[in-house]
Amino acid sequence: MSKDVLMRPVGFVRSPYSETAQVPKGFGAQHEAEGTIEILPEYEPGLTDIEGFSHLYVIWVFDRSDRCELLGTPPTDTKPHGVFATRSPRRPNPIGLTVVRLIGRDGPRLQVVGLDMLDGTPILDIKPYLSSIPETDLRRGWLGEAEARRRSEA
């Protein structure tokens, strides 16, 4: 059974990145870009009490992605991987997920660090970052293997 899903942005990102080539990618990529998430006025009440959280999940749209690739070779490896095992923008549903650090709030504007999206990117939702999974229980899949190969080659 197939149903269409309609989503509307709750806001937009103000980011230093205007082109995808500017966003850090690959091994050791650091996402330290600072910017603003501007929430539309009708959704501002939804930001009540957000200041108490240090980090946020930001769910957004790869609005400039023009195709889907179920297999692709990410910049961090030489082998192809399935789209659901990567952070590729070429997805069946072009949705992105980023964790940012919340610096502060000014009305409908959230100052954040850790952006990896382009200026003007539509925001679908924001949620407080909460994780109960101990770091020792996390696995990094093929990325951990690719990082180990890279370390052994160095």
Secondary structure, 3 states (H helix, E strand, C coil): CCCCCCCCCCEEEECCCCCHHHCCCCCCCCCCEEEEEEECHHHHHHHCCHHHCCEEEEEEECCCCCCCCCEECCCCCCCCEEHHHCCCCCCCCCEEEEEEEEEEEECCEEEEEEECCCCCCEEEEEEECCCCCCHHHCCCHHHHHHHHHHHHHC
